[in-house]
Amino acid sequence: MERQPLIIVVICFIAGLALAPLSDTKFLVAALIGLSLLSYLILRKLNVSVSQFMIMLGFITAGVVWGWAGLPPGSTIANFEGQTVKMSGKVIQSATYANRQEIWLEIDMIEAATKQIHLEEKSIVVLYEKSLPVLPGDHIKLRGEVRLPASGGNVGEFDYSVYLQRKGVFTKVIVDEIALFRQGTPSFNRYVTIIRKETTDKFFTVLAENQAAVISGILFGDTSYLDKSDKELYKNLGVMHVFAVSGMHVSYITALLLLFTTKLKLKPVES
């Protein structure tokens, strides 16, 4: 440890971070004890002192605590899995796909049977065979069945449920009834959504459907209008990244700012 102390403490801290997501506290404690004993036996052969070992164990513990602090809180709505409940909440964002509409909600109330709970938790509301025109900030009421997002089947593949949990989303609600009961107040996110929707609608008015879908995807990173076959084609060609928000979009903003500031005819500041 005397030769490369920084590398060793970083490795210990990373090991603690790796242990943090373990939800079972008993298993986590057992893993920490087992790791500590194994490390002690190995380090004894390397002539590492007890004080150095305790420092390393401290960094492992610090990594666990740091990891715990970064984990999202548990879910109250998940306790109602498989049940049909009533709930209300504020719209965060909405996306329309070929066969469904998904609305991300900040749930503020959930009602099941005679129990009513007030909370603040995100969930994804899914509408099939119907859609509801909403904007960020709108408040809606609904009734639907609570479900858990599907987990990845194979080790190492993309796990959609873990992805959602990192964003604080643990549940989906399949809607039976839904209604808008209060429009949101003006906000930057709301205006941006309106401009994007009106621009996209204009594309579909003046262009062919497939062309409008591609332009919308390139400009806004929205691939919901692309056909499934087109998505597979772009993936196989290795050009799907053109639909992701990237430096190209930053260049658009830079060009607009440059155009705007040029029109102002500002004089250079003398040094």
C-alpha positions as CSV (number, residue, x, y, z in Angstrom):
1,M,0.0,0.0,0.0
2,E,2.9,2.3,0.6
3,R,3.9,2.2,-3.0
4,Q,0.6,2.8,-4.7
5,P,-1.8,4.1,-1.9
6,L,-4.1,6.1,-4.2
7,I,-4.7,3.2,-6.6
8,I,-5.5,0.9,-3.7
9,V,-8.0,3.2,-1.9
10,V,-9.7,3.9,-5.2
11,I,-10.1,0.2,-5.8
12,C,-11.6,-0.2,-2.3
13,F,-14.0,2.7,-2.8
14,I,-15.2,1.2,-6.2
15,A,-15.7,-2.1,-4.5
16,G,-17.9,-0.4,-2.0
17,L,-19.9,1.2,-4.8
18,A,-20.4,-2.2,-6.4
19,L,-21.8,-3.6,-3.1
20,A,-24.2,-0.7,-2.5
21,P,-27.1,-1.8,-4.9
22,L,-27.5,-5.0,-3.0
23,S,-31.0,-4.6,-1.6
24,D,-30.8,-7.4,1.0
25,T,-29.1,-5.9,4.0
26,K,-28.2,-9.3,5.5
27,F,-26.5,-10.4,2.3
28,L,-24.7,-7.0,2.1
29,V,-23.3,-7.4,5.6
30,A,-22.3,-11.0,4.9
31,A,-20.6,-9.9,1.7
32,L,-18.7,-7.1,3.5
33,I,-17.6,-9.6,6.2
34,G,-16.5,-12.2,3.7
35,L,-14.7,-9.6,1.6
36,S,-12.9,-8.2,4.7
37,L,-11.7,-11.7,5.8
38,L,-10.6,-12.6,2.3
39,S,-8.7,-9.3,2.0
40,Y,-7.1,-9.7,5.4
41,L,-5.8,-13.2,4.6
42,I,-4.4,-12.0,1.3
43,L,-2.9,-8.8,2.7
44,R,-1.2,-10.7,5.6
45,K,0.9,-12.4,3.0
46,L,1.8,-9.0,1.5
47,N,2.9,-7.7,4.9
48,V,0.2,-5.1,5.2
49,S,-0.3,-3.8,8.7
50,V,-3.6,-3.8,10.6
51,S,-3.9,0.0,10.4
52,Q,-3.5,0.0,6.7
53,F,-6.1,-2.8,6.4
54,M,-8.6,-0.7,8.5
55,I,-8.0,2.3,6.2
56,M,-8.9,0.1,3.2
57,L,-12.0,-1.3,5.0
58,G,-13.0,2.3,5.8
59,F,-12.8,3.2,2.1
60,I,-14.9,0.2,1.2
61,T,-17.5,1.3,3.7
62,A,-17.4,4.8,2.4
63,G,-18.1,3.5,-1.1
64,V,-21.1,1.6,0.2
65,V,-22.5,4.6,2.0
66,W,-21.9,6.8,-1.0
67,G,-23.6,4.3,-3.2
68,W,-26.6,4.1,-0.9
69,A,-27.0,7.9,-1.0
70,G,-27.2,7.8,-4.8
71,L,-29.8,5.0,-4.9
72,P,-33.5,6.1,-5.6
73,P,-36.0,5.7,-2.7
74,G,-38.3,2.7,-2.6
75,S,-41.7,2.6,-4.2
76,T,-45.1,3.0,-2.5
77,I,-47.1,2.4,-5.7
78,A,-45.3,-0.9,-6.2
79,N,-47.1,-2.2,-3.2
80,F,-50.3,-2.1,-5.2
81,E,-49.0,-4.4,-8.0
82,G,-51.8,-6.2,-9.8
83,Q,-54.5,-4.0,-8.3
84,T,-56.7,-1.5,-10.0
85,V,-56.4,1.9,-8.4
86,K,-57.3,5.5,-8.8
87,M,-54.6,8.2,-8.9
88,S,-53.8,11.7,-9.9
89,G,-50.7,13.5,-10.8
90,K,-48.8,16.1,-12.9
91,V,-47.5,15.4,-16.4
92,I,-43.7,15.4,-16.8
93,Q,-43.6,14.3,-20.4
94,S,-45.6,12.4,-23.0
95,A,-44.6,10.2,-26.0
96,T,-46.8,8.6,-28.6
97,Y,-45.9,5.3,-30.3
98,A,-47.4,3.2,-33.0
99,N,-49.7,1.3,-30.6
100,R,-49.7,3.3,-27.3
101,Q,-49.1,6.6,-25.5
102,E,-46.9,6.8,-22.5
103,I,-47.2,9.6,-20.0
104,W,-44.6,10.1,-17.3
105,L,-46.5,11.4,-14.2
106,E,-45.5,12.8,-10.8
107,I,-48.1,11.0,-8.8
108,D,-49.5,13.0,-5.8
109,M,-52.4,10.8,-4.8
110,I,-53.3,7.1,-5.0
111,E,-56.6,5.5,-3.9
112,A,-57.3,1.8,-3.5
113,A,-60.5,0.5,-1.9
114,T,-61.0,2.8,1.0
115,K,-57.4,3.8,1.4
116,Q,-56.1,7.1,0.1
117,I,-52.4,7.9,0.2
118,H,-50.7,11.2,-0.6
119,L,-47.2,10.9,-2.0
120,E,-44.6,12.1,-4.5
121,E,-43.5,9.4,-6.8
122,K,-43.0,9.0,-10.6
123,S,-44.8,6.4,-12.7
124,I,-45.5,5.7,-16.4
125,V,-49.1,5.7,-17.5
126,V,-49.7,3.6,-20.6
127,L,-52.8,4.2,-22.9
128,Y,-53.6,1.6,-25.6
129,E,-56.1,2.3,-28.4
130,K,-56.6,5.9,-27.2
131,S,-54.6,9.0,-26.5
132,L,-54.9,12.1,-24.4
133,P,-53.4,15.4,-25.6
134,V,-51.4,16.7,-22.6
135,L,-48.5,19.0,-22.0
136,P,-45.9,19.2,-19.2
137,G,-47.5,20.6,-16.0
138,D,-51.1,19.4,-16.8
139,H,-52.8,17.5,-14.0
140,I,-54.8,14.3,-14.8
141,K,-56.9,11.8,-13.0
142,L,-57.0,8.1,-14.0
143,R,-57.9,4.6,-13.0
144,G,-55.7,1.6,-14.0
145,E,-53.8,-1.5,-13.1
146,V,-50.4,-1.2,-11.5
147,R,-47.7,-3.3,-13.0
148,L,-43.9,-3.6,-12.7
149,P,-41.7,-3.0,-15.7
150,A,-40.2,-6.1,-17.3
151,S,-36.7,-7.0,-16.3
152,G,-33.9,-8.1,-18.6
153,G,-33.9,-11.9,-19.3
154,N,-30.2,-12.5,-19.8
155,V,-27.2,-11.4,-17.8
156,G,-25.4,-8.4,-19.3
157,E,-28.2,-7.3,-21.6
158,F,-30.0,-4.0,-21.3
159,D,-32.4,-4.1,-18.3
160,Y,-35.3,-1.7,-18.8
161,S,-36.5,-1.9,-15.2
162,V,-33.1,-0.9,-13.8
163,Y,-32.9,1.9,-16.3
164,L,-36.3,3.2,-15.1
165,Q,-35.3,2.8,-11.4
166,R,-32.3,5.0,-11.9
167,K,-34.8,7.7,-13.1
168,G,-37.0,7.1,-10.0
169,V,-39.7,5.1,-11.8
170,F,-40.7,1.7,-10.4
171,T,-44.1,1.1,-11.9
172,K,-46.3,1.3,-14.9
173,V,-50.1,1.9,-14.9
174,I,-52.3,0.4,-17.7
175,V,-55.1,2.8,-18.0
176,D,-58.8,2.0,-18.0
177,E,-60.1,5.6,-17.6
178,I,-58.3,8.9,-17.8
179,A,-59.2,12.6,-17.9
180,L,-57.5,16.0,-17.8
181,F,-58.8,18.0,-14.9
182,R,-56.5,21.0,-14.7
183,Q,-54.1,22.6,-17.2
184,G,-50.7,23.4,-16.1
185,T,-49.3,26.9,-15.6
186,P,-47.0,28.4,-18.3
187,S,-43.4,27.1,-18.1
188,F,-40.3,26.9,-20.3
189,N,-40.7,23.1,-20.7
190,R,-44.4,23.6,-21.6
191,Y,-43.6,26.1,-24.4
192,V,-40.7,24.0,-25.7
193,T,-43.1,21.0,-26.0
194,I,-45.7,23.1,-27.8
195,I,-43.2,24.4,-30.3
196,R,-41.8,20.9,-30.9
197,K,-45.3,19.5,-31.5
198,E,-46.4,22.3,-33.8
199,T,-43.1,21.9,-35.8
200,T,-43.6,18.2,-36.1
201,D,-47.2,18.6,-37.2
202,K,-46.0,21.0,-39.9
203,F,-43.5,18.4,-41.1
204,F,-46.2,15.8,-41.5
205,T,-48.4,18.4,-43.3
206,V,-45.9,19.3,-46.0
207,L,-43.8,16.1,-46.3
208,A,-44.4,12.4,-46.8
209,E,-45.0,10.5,-43.6
210,N,-41.7,8.6,-43.7
211,Q,-39.7,11.7,-44.5
212,A,-41.4,13.7,-41.8
213,A,-40.6,10.9,-39.3
214,V,-36.9,11.0,-40.2
215,I,-36.7,14.8,-40.0
216,S,-38.4,14.9,-36.7
217,G,-36.1,12.2,-35.4
218,I,-32.9,14.1,-36.5
219,L,-34.1,17.5,-35.2
220,F,-35.7,16.4,-31.9
221,G,-34.3,13.0,-31.2
222,D,-37.9,11.6,-31.3
223,T,-38.0,8.2,-32.9
224,S,-41.6,7.4,-31.9
225,Y,-42.8,8.3,-35.5
226,L,-40.4,5.8,-37.2
227,D,-41.8,2.5,-38.3
228,K,-40.4,-0.6,-36.6
229,S,-38.9,-1.8,-39.9
230,D,-37.2,1.5,-40.5
231,K,-35.7,1.4,-37.0
232,E,-34.3,-2.0,-37.6
233,L,-32.9,-0.9,-40.9
234,Y,-31.1,2.1,-39.3
235,K,-29.7,-0.1,-36.5
236,N,-28.4,-2.7,-39.0
237,L,-26.7,0.1,-41.1
238,G,-25.2,1.5,-37.9
239,V,-26.6,5.0,-38.3
240,M,-29.2,5.0,-35.5
241,H,-27.0,7.5,-33.6
242,V,-28.1,10.3,-35.9
243,F,-31.4,10.3,-34.0
244,A,-29.8,10.8,-30.6
245,V,-29.2,14.2,-29.1
246,S,-25.6,14.9,-29.8
247,G,-23.1,17.6,-30.8
248,M,-25.1,18.1,-34.0
249,H,-27.9,19.5,-32.0
250,V,-25.5,21.7,-30.0
251,S,-24.3,23.1,-33.4
252,Y,-27.9,24.0,-34.3
253,I,-28.2,26.0,-31.1
254,T,-24.8,27.6,-31.7
255,A,-25.7,28.6,-35.2
256,L,-29.0,30.2,-34.0
257,L,-27.2,32.1,-31.3
258,L,-24.5,33.2,-33.8
259,L,-27.2,34.4,-36.2
260,F,-29.1,36.2,-33.5
261,T,-26.0,38.0,-32.1
262,T,-24.8,38.9,-35.7
263,K,-28.1,40.7,-36.2
264,L,-27.5,42.7,-33.0
265,K,-24.4,44.2,-34.6
266,L,-22.5,44.3,-31.3
267,K,-19.2,46.1,-31.2
268,P,-16.2,44.3,-29.9
269,V,-15.0,45.1,-26.4
270,E,-11.7,47.0,-26.4
271,S,-9.2,45.4,-24.1
